[in-house]
Amino acid sequence: MEGGKVMPIRGGRAYRQSQHFKETIRERDGHTCQLCGKPGHEVDHIVPYAVSGETTPEGSRVLCVQCNRDTRRTRRDAALPVDEWYASIELELGVTVP
């Protein structure tokens, strides 16, 4: 569903961003994957919506298809407390999550 509605997905929550929001993030990031530098077009939540419950420009980035697939979280990760989730993703990706 469009228009910012929360949709149930496998026990978690997902959020569909508007096309305008996605294009704004793509332009900001130069249509470039923020992990590998290749061309990218997928807008990704740095912290999954199921964990943070919010969508912000600061919490979004452009990824290529491969990096987006490689960084997908499993549903059990969404059950972690947010501070533990941040620590696990920072360790896994070798980056500091804003």
C-alpha positions as CSV (number, residue, x, y, z in Angstrom):
1,M,0.0,0.0,0.0
2,E,1.2,3.5,-0.8
3,G,0.9,6.6,1.2
4,G,2.9,5.7,4.2
5,K,0.8,2.9,5.5
6,V,2.3,0.2,7.7
7,M,2.0,-3.2,6.2
8,P,2.5,-6.5,8.1
9,I,5.2,-8.6,6.6
10,R,6.2,-12.0,8.2
11,G,5.5,-10.8,11.7
12,G,7.3,-7.5,11.3
13,R,6.5,-4.1,10.0
14,A,7.6,-2.6,6.7
15,Y,7.1,0.9,5.3
16,R,6.8,1.8,1.7
17,Q,8.5,5.1,1.0
18,S,6.9,7.5,-1.5
19,Q,8.5,7.8,-4.9
20,H,9.3,11.5,-4.2
21,F,11.2,10.5,-1.0
22,K,13.1,7.8,-2.9
23,E,14.1,10.1,-5.7
24,T,15.2,12.7,-3.1
25,I,17.5,10.2,-1.5
26,R,18.8,8.9,-4.9
27,E,19.7,12.5,-5.9
28,R,21.3,13.2,-2.6
29,D,23.5,10.1,-2.9
30,G,24.2,10.6,-6.5
31,H,22.5,7.4,-7.6
32,T,25.6,5.6,-6.1
33,C,25.7,2.7,-3.7
34,Q,26.8,4.0,-0.3
35,L,28.6,0.8,0.5
36,C,30.5,-0.2,-2.7
37,G,30.4,2.9,-4.9
38,K,28.7,1.2,-7.9
39,P,25.6,2.6,-9.5
40,G,22.6,2.1,-7.2
41,H,18.9,2.8,-7.2
42,E,17.4,0.9,-4.2
43,V,16.6,3.1,-1.2
44,D,17.4,1.3,2.0
45,H,16.6,2.0,5.7
46,I,20.0,1.9,7.5
47,V,18.1,0.7,10.6
48,P,15.2,-1.4,9.4
49,Y,11.8,0.2,9.8
50,A,10.7,-2.9,11.9
51,V,13.4,-1.9,14.4
52,S,13.3,1.9,14.4
53,G,9.7,2.6,13.4
54,E,10.7,5.6,11.4
55,T,11.8,6.8,7.9
56,T,14.1,9.8,7.7
57,P,16.5,11.1,5.1
58,E,19.3,10.6,7.7
59,G,18.4,7.0,8.2
60,S,18.1,6.2,4.5
61,R,20.7,5.5,1.8
62,V,21.1,4.3,-1.7
63,L,22.4,0.8,-2.3
64,C,23.0,-1.4,-5.4
65,V,21.0,-4.6,-5.7
66,Q,23.8,-6.8,-4.4
67,C,24.7,-4.7,-1.4
68,N,21.0,-4.4,-0.5
69,R,20.6,-8.2,-0.6
70,D,23.8,-8.7,1.4
71,T,22.7,-6.4,4.2
72,R,19.1,-7.7,4.7
73,R,18.2,-8.4,8.3
74,T,16.3,-11.5,9.4
75,R,13.2,-11.2,11.4
76,R,15.0,-12.3,14.6
77,D,17.3,-9.3,14.3
78,A,14.2,-7.1,14.4
79,A,13.5,-8.4,17.8
80,L,16.8,-7.2,19.3
81,P,16.7,-4.0,21.5
82,V,17.7,-1.1,19.3
83,D,21.1,-0.5,21.0
84,E,22.1,-4.2,20.5
85,W,21.0,-4.0,16.9
86,Y,23.1,-0.9,16.3
87,A,26.1,-2.7,17.8
88,S,25.6,-5.8,15.7
89,I,25.2,-4.0,12.4
90,E,28.2,-1.7,13.1
91,L,30.3,-4.8,13.8
92,E,29.1,-6.6,10.8
93,L,29.5,-3.8,8.3
94,G,32.5,-2.1,9.9
95,V,30.7,1.3,10.0
96,T,29.1,3.6,12.5
97,V,25.3,3.8,12.1
98,P,24.0,7.4,12.6
